[in-house]
């Protein structure tokens, strides 16, 4: 009997619509998908899911295999490294079969006797927040904030059970488990308690999903009596609420993509007046860390890659800032953390993260002596501070990992530099890091700039031109794609895939210049850098030119779409996750969530014809052309408030309509999580299932479904 015909892809309705700006007209028959309440949209998404399922039934076995590989490598019942805070050790616990972690604590009777992070149980354990209980029967669950009062009696936390990043506030007595307040709903990220636990501060979102108000609520009181503390009317600025390590100060941070401002309030006087550390100045970003009798400030007033200054604790102007430490060529200062013994500067150096310890010295004007760097043996690595809540601690938790080295928690003495391994992420299933290799390669961009590439592969995989490869890139917001260990990634490497990260401009790997050269009117640099990296990997034999995959999410999904339009023939498969592929349409609508604040990243095409022309030339949706594209998987979430599901739905429809693909051999699929947000499914097992589904599609297209280590 003849084989049944493959299912036909969904064909969404075409409705006449013309977008006109700056003398340019663009026909957009799928503009109607912007109405998230239109029943036709949900019906179309469900049809897309059904089609994607039908087209991938042959991958069911591979998906199950990948899921089991991930699960078999994870120690499902495990503890994090306990952290001392006040009279308690705090840590989190995962239990086999449960989706979410529980946050727990035990009494601290001896600071030298840290509970064993390898133990299955710890005597005297008390639950602070159990994610599994809070999630209940919800398909999605996320904690937006969790903070414990200074006296360690109360916990305040924010819960999202839809995926739209709008949270409900819960305040509980930890000792009794009694819920004291759950009257405040629909808040943004960030929650802080006053010093005495009487008040809680939280943020509210405007119609554009921007945190724009700070409110004060009396614990147990009526939300109708809540007090609006601050409202930010500049639509470019977001806000966040935090507190100092010594819990003396509440801290309100306000920032656009290029400018920032910090306000402080004595936490013991929650109804008092907030003080501005330094009024905002256009283009000046600064970050504040209270350090006893002074403030430490990382700022870019004189240097794009930032310097470190100090100021009196009661400073109200940048004119009170005193230069302390300047970044040198190749360095980018990021933030500083203050302890009684030393301060720790987080920075980038040579394209990688670094930590510099600055010992306290009361005899110096800055209060600090010359510093020393925490060294890392691996040539390609990430290093950063872990959880260190106490200002008086004389050693700090430091997190170190690489593409092939599991996450390691070290205790580093701030006085001597002595380090102790507290825990290394357990990886089961006979894992041996020596079976995997990581390296740094450099591509040459079209303008002669050298672009770094991280290359990861299984030992024995040689650059002979035959290997399947998956290239991933992001390149936006000065976010760096730093090395991190992934249990799931091992399933790719064990099938001979060369995994490569293109550290393209628009990211922050090589400092502020690296970011500036890949944003606004220079955005196309991110795309051409990606192609240069792919060309390098092919030319050096690391990847077979017929077996190249491309992956990126959110702004990285925009990159995927733009790169495919430039050179679709260079790729066999592409995965675009929650992709920002209809960027120009979005940036033309200031009433949409995030748009106005994003103009400092992408430009304002509504008012600036030059920006419009630039975005019109690279925006993925508008520039799909009659060419043979690779197989494409677009993944999205129904409740994503950052990138509406509208964008990938329109893009996929246009790809099928315009490209010359043989859709049987190179399908174009869309899969939408109907109970998730921008980060995809919640819960670790659900997340593993999602990864297995996506990577099964990619591996199948790359011809890399069999393990080479079997």
ZAMARGU-4260 file (C-alpha; in steps of 0.2 Angstrom, whole numbers, plus 5000, padded with zeros to 4 digits):
<rodrens>
0) 5000/5000/5000 | 5006/5018/4997 | 5012/5028/5011 | 4999/5040/5018 | 5002/5058/5012
5) 5010/5069/5025 | 4998/5081/5034 | 4996/5098/5027 | 5002/5113/5037 | 4989/5125/5044
10) 4985/5139/5033 | 4979/5154/5043 | 4967/5167/5037 | 4974/5181/5027 | 4965/5198/5031
15) 4970/5214/5021 | 4981/5225/5030 | 4994/5238/5025 | 5007/5246/5036 | 5013/5263/5030
20) 5027/5273/5038 | 5040/5285/5031 | 5034/5282/5013 | 5035/5263/5014 | 5021/5252/5012
25) 5021/5234/5018 | 5006/5222/5016 | 5004/5211/5032 | 4990/5199/5030 | 4993/5191/5047
30) 4993/5208/5057 | 4976/5201/5064 | 4986/5189/5075 | 4991/5204/5086 | 4973/5202/5094
35) 4977/5189/5107 | 4959/5188/5111 | 4954/5183/5093 | 4947/5165/5094 | 4955/5162/5077
40) 4972/5164/5084 | 4970/5151/5098 | 4963/5139/5085 | 4977/5142/5074 | 4990/5139/5088
45) 4981/5123/5092 | 4982/5118/5074 | 5000/5122/5073 | 5003/5111/5089 | 4994/5097/5081
50) 5003/5098/5064 | 5020/5099/5074 | 5015/5083/5083 | 5010/5074/5067 | 5026/5079/5058
55) 5037/5072/5072 | 5028/5056/5077 | 5044/5047/5071 | 5054/5056/5085 | 5044/5049/5099
60) 5057/5036/5104 | 5071/5049/5102 | 5062/5061/5113 | 5060/5048/5127 | 5078/5043/5125
65) 5084/5061/5127 | 5073/5063/5142 | 5079/5048/5151 | 5097/5053/5147 | 5094/5069/5156
70) 5085/5062/5170 | 5098/5048/5173 | 5112/5060/5175 | 5103/5071/5188 | 5104/5067/5206
75) 5085/5070/5208 | 5085/5071/5227 | 5099/5084/5232 | 5103/5099/5243 | 5111/5115/5238
80) 5126/5121/5248 | 5119/5128/5265 | 5122/5147/5268 | 5123/5155/5285 | 5111/5169/5288
85) 5108/5175/5306 | 5104/5160/5317 | 5100/5148/5303 | 5108/5138/5289 | 5097/5141/5273
90) 5097/5129/5258 | 5086/5122/5245 | 5081/5104/5243 | 5075/5094/5227 | 5066/5077/5229
95) 5064/5064/5216 | 5047/5065/5207 | 5044/5083/5212 | 5045/5097/5200 | 5050/5111/5211
100) 5063/5114/5225 | 5059/5117/5243 | 5068/5131/5252 | 5072/5126/5270 | 5083/5130/5285
105) 5090/5122/5300 | 5097/5130/5316 | 5115/5136/5316 | 5122/5130/5332 | 5140/5131/5325
110) 5146/5141/5310 | 5160/5129/5308 | 5148/5114/5306 | 5140/5117/5289 | 5126/5104/5286
115) 5132/5091/5273 | 5126/5096/5256 | 5127/5078/5251 | 5115/5072/5264 | 5098/5065/5260
120) 5091/5073/5276 | 5096/5086/5289 | 5090/5085/5307 | 5079/5100/5313 | 5074/5105/5295
125) 5061/5119/5294 | 5052/5123/5277 | 5052/5141/5272 | 5044/5139/5255 | 5039/5123/5246
130) 5037/5126/5228 | 5028/5110/5225 | 5014/5115/5238 | 5013/5133/5232 | 5011/5127/5214
135) 4997/5115/5218 | 4988/5109/5203 | 4994/5123/5192 | 5003/5119/5176 | 5015/5133/5178
140) 5024/5140/5194 | 5037/5153/5197 | 5044/5163/5212 | 5046/5181/5207 | 5054/5185/5224
145) 5058/5178/5241 | 5064/5187/5256 | 5066/5183/5274 | 5063/5197/5288 | 5078/5203/5297
150) 5073/5194/5313 | 5070/5178/5302 | 5052/5176/5308 | 5043/5180/5292 | 5045/5176/5273
155) 5038/5186/5259 | 5037/5178/5242 | 5028/5181/5225 | 5020/5168/5215 | 5015/5167/5197
160) 5005/5152/5191 | 5001/5158/5173 | 5018/5162/5166 | 5013/5181/5162 | 5026/5187/5176
165) 5012/5195/5186 | 5014/5189/5204 | 5003/5187/5220 | 5011/5191/5236 | 5011/5179/5251
170) 5018/5183/5268 | 5020/5169/5281 | 5026/5166/5298 | 5040/5153/5295 | 5039/5145/5312
175) 5020/5142/5313 | 5017/5141/5294 | 5003/5153/5296 | 4999/5164/5281 | 4998/5182/5288
180) 4994/5191/5272 | 4989/5186/5254 | 4979/5201/5250 | 4991/5210/5237 | 4990/5203/5219
185) 4996/5207/5202 | 5013/5214/5207 | 5029/5214/5198 | 5046/5207/5202 | 5054/5211/5219
190) 5048/5212/5237 | 5057/5219/5252 | 5052/5219/5270 | 5056/5234/5282 | 5068/5231/5296
195) 5055/5227/5309 | 5044/5217/5296 | 5029/5229/5299 | 5029/5234/5280 | 5032/5226/5264
200) 5037/5236/5248 | 5032/5230/5231 | 5031/5236/5213 | 5016/5238/5201 | 5016/5237/5182
205) 5009/5249/5170 | 4999/5244/5154 | 5015/5242/5145 | 5021/5229/5158 | 5034/5241/5165
210) 5037/5241/5183 | 5033/5259/5186 | 5027/5261/5204 | 5034/5257/5221 | 5021/5254/5235
215) 5021/5251/5254 | 5009/5239/5262 | 5007/5236/5280 | 5008/5217/5283 | 4990/5211/5287
220) 4982/5228/5282 | 4970/5232/5268 | 4978/5235/5251 | 4966/5249/5249 | 4977/5258/5262
225) 4993/5255/5253 | 5004/5270/5250 | 5012/5275/5233 | 5030/5278/5237 | 5037/5282/5220
230) 5030/5283/5202 | 5042/5283/5187 | 5034/5293/5173 | 5048/5292/5160 | 5043/5277/5150
235) 5060/5272/5146 | 5064/5268/5164 | 5060/5252/5174 | 5062/5250/5193 | 5067/5237/5205
240) 5067/5235/5224 | 5081/5228/5235 | 5091/5229/5251 | 5108/5231/5257 | 5118/5216/5264
245) 5118/5223/5281 | 5099/5226/5279 | 5101/5244/5285 | 5095/5251/5268 | 5081/5248/5256
250) 5087/5252/5238 | 5076/5258/5224 | 5085/5256/5207 | 5078/5265/5192 | 5086/5262/5175
255) 5084/5263/5156 | 5095/5255/5144 | 5108/5269/5146 | 5104/5279/5162 | 5102/5274/5180
260) 5097/5282/5197 | 5097/5274/5214 | 5087/5280/5229 | 5090/5274/5247 | 5079/5273/5263
265) 5084/5269/5281 | 5075/5252/5283 | 5072/5256/5301 | 5061/5271/5295 | 5050/5263/5282
270) 5038/5278/5282 | 5053/5290/5280 | 5059/5300/5265 | 5069/5291/5251 | 5086/5299/5246
275) 5093/5300/5229 | 5111/5295/5229 | 5114/5305/5213 | 5101/5312/5201 | 5100/5304/5184
280) 5111/5311/5170 | 5108/5305/5152 | 5119/5291/5147 | 5127/5289/5164 | 5124/5272/5173
285) 5129/5268/5191 | 5127/5254/5203 | 5128/5257/5222 | 5134/5246/5236 | 5132/5252/5254
290) 5148/5248/5264 | 5147/5253/5282 | 5151/5272/5283 | 5152/5274/5264 | 5145/5269/5247
295) 5154/5260/5234 | 5149/5265/5216 | 5153/5257/5199 | 5149/5270/5186 | 5153/5275/5168
300) 5155/5293/5170 | 5173/5294/5163 | 5175/5277/5155 | 5163/5267/5145 | 5169/5251/5153
305) 5166/5259/5171 | 5177/5263/5186 | 5175/5261/5204 | 5172/5276/5216 | 5167/5279/5234
310) 5156/5292/5242 | 5150/5297/5259 | 5135/5286/5265 | 5124/5301/5265 | 5129/5306/5247
315) 5116/5315/5236 | 5127/5320/5221 | 5139/5313/5209 | 5151/5327/5214 | 5154/5318/5230
320) 5161/5303/5221 | 5179/5300/5224 | 5189/5290/5211 | 5195/5273/5218 | 5200/5261/5205
325) 5200/5263/5186 | 5197/5249/5173 | 5211/5245/5162 | 5211/5240/5144 | 5202/5224/5141
330) 5192/5225/5158 | 5174/5229/5161 | 5169/5233/5179 | 5151/5226/5182 | 5147/5227/5201
335) 5154/5227/5218 | 5149/5218/5234 | 5155/5224/5251 | 5159/5214/5267 | 5168/5219/5283
340) 5184/5210/5278 | 5185/5215/5260 | 5175/5221/5245 | 5173/5210/5229 | 5173/5217/5212
345) 5164/5208/5198 | 5172/5212/5181 | 5175/5205/5164 | 5193/5203/5158 | 5199/5196/5142
350) 5181/5191/5137 | 5178/5181/5153 | 5171/5184/5170 | 5183/5188/5185 | 5183/5192/5203
355) 5194/5204/5212 | 5196/5205/5231 | 5199/5222/5238 | 5204/5220/5256 | 5198/5233/5269
360) 5211/5246/5275 | 5205/5259/5286 | 5221/5269/5284 | 5217/5273/5265 | 5205/5286/5259
365) 5195/5273/5250 | 5195/5261/5264 | 5203/5247/5254 | 5220/5241/5250 | 5227/5234/5233
370) 5217/5219/5227 | 5220/5202/5221 | 5211/5191/5208 | 5203/5174/5212 | 5211/5163/5199
375) 5203/5149/5189 | 5213/5134/5181 | 5201/5132/5166 | 5206/5143/5152 | 5188/5145/5147
380) 5177/5147/5162 | 5164/5157/5172 | 5166/5163/5189 | 5155/5173/5200 | 5149/5176/5218
385) 5136/5164/5225 | 5124/5167/5240 | 5133/5178/5253 | 5121/5186/5264 | 5131/5191/5279
390) 5142/5207/5279 | 5153/5199/5293 | 5158/5183/5284 | 5177/5181/5281 | 5175/5169/5267
395) 5163/5169/5252 | 5155/5157/5241 | 5161/5157/5224 | 5154/5148/5209 | 5165/5141/5195
400) 5160/5131/5180 | 5164/5129/5161 | 5156/5121/5146 | 5162/5104/5152 | 5166/5106/5170
405) 5151/5105/5182 | 5146/5119/5193 | 5157/5120/5208 | 5154/5130/5224 | 5170/5135/5232
410) 5173/5144/5249 | 5186/5157/5247 | 5194/5165/5262 | 5194/5184/5259 | 5210/5186/5270
415) 5221/5172/5264 | 5214/5167/5247 | 5213/5149/5253 | 5199/5140/5244 | 5189/5124/5249
420) 5178/5115/5238 | 5160/5114/5246 | 5151/5105/5232 | 5152/5100/5214 | 5137/5098/5204
425) 5134/5079/5204 | 5132/5071/5187 | 5127/5053/5187 | 5129/5040/5173 | 5147/5037/5173
430) 5150/5055/5168 | 5169/5060/5165 | 5173/5078/5161 | 5189/5071/5153 | 5178/5064/5139
435) 5174/5081/5133 | 5184/5096/5126 | 5181/5115/5126 | 5191/5128/5116 | 5191/5146/5111
440) 5192/5149/5092 | 5192/5166/5084 | 5183/5171/5068 | 5187/5186/5057 | 5172/5197/5054
445) 5169/5206/5037 | 5176/5222/5045 | 5192/5213/5051 | 5186/5212/5069 | 5190/5195/5078
450) 5175/5187/5085 | 5177/5174/5099 | 5169/5157/5097 | 5167/5144/5111 | 5168/5126/5104
455) 5163/5111/5114 | 5164/5093/5108 | 5167/5075/5114 | 5185/5070/5114 | 5188/5060/5098
460) 5178/5071/5087 | 5191/5079/5075 | 5190/5094/5063 | 5188/5083/5048 | 5173/5092/5040
465) 5161/5078/5044 | 5153/5083/5060 | 5136/5090/5064 | 5136/5106/5072 | 5124/5117/5082
470) 5129/5136/5083 | 5120/5147/5095 | 5121/5166/5097 | 5112/5180/5106 | 5120/5197/5104
475) 5109/5210/5112 | 5107/5220/5128 | 5126/5218/5133 | 5121/5201/5139 | 5136/5189/5138
480) 5134/5171/5133 | 5147/5165/5146 | 5152/5146/5149 | 5140/5136/5159 | 5138/5117/5162
485) 5123/5108/5155 | 5118/5090/5159 | 5106/5091/5144 | 5120/5097/5132 | 5129/5080/5135
490) 5116/5072/5124 | 5121/5082/5110 | 5139/5080/5112 | 5137/5061/5114 | 5129/5061/5097
495) 5145/5069/5089 | 5137/5086/5088 | 5150/5101/5089 | 5142/5114/5100 | 5147/5131/5097
500) 5143/5148/5104 | 5146/5163/5093 | 5150/5178/5105 | 5144/5191/5093 | 5144/5210/5095
505) 5128/5216/5103 | 5133/5206/5118 | 5145/5211/5132 | 5159/5198/5131 | 5172/5211/5126
510) 5166/5226/5135 | 5154/5241/5131 | 5162/5243/5114 | 5157/5226/5110 | 5139/5230/5114
515) 5138/5247/5105 | 5145/5240/5089 | 5130/5228/5088 | 5115/5239/5093 | 5104/5253/5085
520) 5110/5257/5067 | 5124/5244/5069 | 5113/5230/5073 | 5117/5220/5057 | 5134/5217/5064
525) 5127/5204/5076 | 5121/5194/5060 | 5136/5196/5050 | 5147/5191/5065 | 5137/5175/5066
530) 5139/5171/5048 | 5158/5174/5050 | 5158/5162/5065 | 5149/5149/5055 | 5161/5151/5040
535) 5176/5149/5052 | 5169/5133/5059 | 5166/5126/5042 | 5183/5132/5035 | 5192/5124/5050
540) 5183/5108/5048 | 5174/5108/5064 | 5157/5107/5056 | 5151/5099/5040 | 5144/5113/5029
545) 5128/5102/5025 | 5125/5099/5044 | 5124/5116/5052 | 5111/5120/5065 | 5107/5137/5072
550) 5098/5141/5088 | 5094/5157/5097 | 5080/5163/5109 | 5071/5180/5111 | 5083/5193/5104
555) 5093/5178/5099 | 5078/5172/5089 | 5078/5189/5080 | 5096/5185/5076 | 5091/5167/5069
560) 5078/5175/5058 | 5089/5188/5051 | 5104/5177/5048 | 5092/5164/5039 | 5086/5178/5027
565) 5104/5183/5024 | 5111/5165/5020 | 5097/5152/5021 | 5108/5140/5011 | 5121/5139/5025
570) 5110/5130/5037 | 5101/5113/5038 | 5090/5117/5053 | 5086/5131/5064 | 5077/5133/5081
575) 5071/5150/5086 | 5064/5150/5104 | 5051/5164/5109 | 5059/5173/5094 | 5058/5192/5092
580) 5055/5190/5073 | 5042/5204/5070 | 5053/5217/5079 | 5049/5232/5067 | 5030/5230/5069
585) 5033/5229/5088 | 5044/5244/5089 | 5032/5254/5079 | 5018/5252/5092 | 5023/5262/5108
590) 5007/5255/5117 | 5014/5238/5117 | 5023/5231/5132 | 5041/5235/5132 | 5042/5245/5116
595) 5047/5263/5122 | 5060/5256/5134 | 5067/5246/5119 | 5070/5261/5108 | 5087/5263/5116
600) 5092/5246/5110 | 5084/5245/5093 | 5080/5263/5089 | 5064/5272/5087 | 5057/5268/5069
605) 5041/5277/5072 | 5049/5294/5072 | 5066/5291/5064 | 5066/5287/5045 | 5084/5281/5046
610) 5080/5269/5060 | 5065/5263/5051 | 5075/5260/5035 | 5088/5250/5045 | 5075/5239/5054
615) 5065/5237/5038 | 5081/5230/5030 | 5084/5216/5043 | 5068/5213/5052 | 5065/5194/5050
620) 5047/5194/5046 | 5047/5207/5032 | 5062/5200/5023 | 5058/5181/5021 | 5062/5178/5003
625) 5059/5165/4989 | 5074/5154/4994 | 5077/5137/5001 | 5077/5139/5019 | 5082/5126/5032
630) 5070/5116/5042 | 5063/5128/5055 | 5056/5125/5073 | 5049/5140/5081 | 5044/5138/5099
635) 5033/5150/5109 | 5022/5152/5125 | 5004/5158/5125 | 5007/5169/5140 | 5023/5177/5135
640) 5022/5195/5139 | 5040/5199/5132 | 5038/5192/5115 | 5020/5189/5110 | 5016/5173/5102
645) 5009/5183/5088 | 5027/5186/5081 | 5033/5168/5078 | 5015/5163/5072 | 5016/5177/5058
650) 5034/5172/5054 | 5031/5154/5052 | 5016/5157/5041 | 5026/5169/5030 | 5040/5156/5029
655) 5029/5143/5022 | 5021/5155/5010 | 5036/5163/5003 | 5051/5151/5004 | 5054/5137/4991
660) 5056/5123/5004 | 5051/5105/5001 | 5041/5105/5017 | 5042/5086/5018 | 5061/5086/5019
665) 5063/5103/5028 | 5047/5106/5038 | 5043/5123/5046 | 5035/5119/5063 | 5028/5130/5077
670) 5025/5123/5094 | 5017/5134/5108 | 5017/5130/5126 | 4999/5134/5131 | 5003/5136/5150
675) 5020/5145/5150 | 5028/5162/5148 | 5044/5168/5141 | 5055/5155/5149 | 5045/5140/5143
680) 5038/5127/5154 | 5041/5127/5173 | 5046/5112/5184 | 5062/5103/5180 | 5053/5087/5173
685) 5042/5098/5161 | 5058/5108/5156 | 5067/5092/5152 | 5053/5086/5141 | 5053/5102/5132
690) 5071/5101/5129 | 5070/5083/5123 | 5056/5088/5111 | 5066/5102/5103 | 5083/5094/5102
695) 5075/5078/5095 | 5069/5089/5080 | 5087/5097/5078 | 5096/5080/5079 | 5085/5072/5067
700) 5088/5086/5054 | 5107/5085/5057 | 5107/5066/5055 | 5114/5064/5072 | 5101/5053/5082
705) 5113/5039/5087 | 5125/5040/5101 | 5144/5039/5096 | 5149/5033/5113 | 5137/5018/5113
</rodrens>
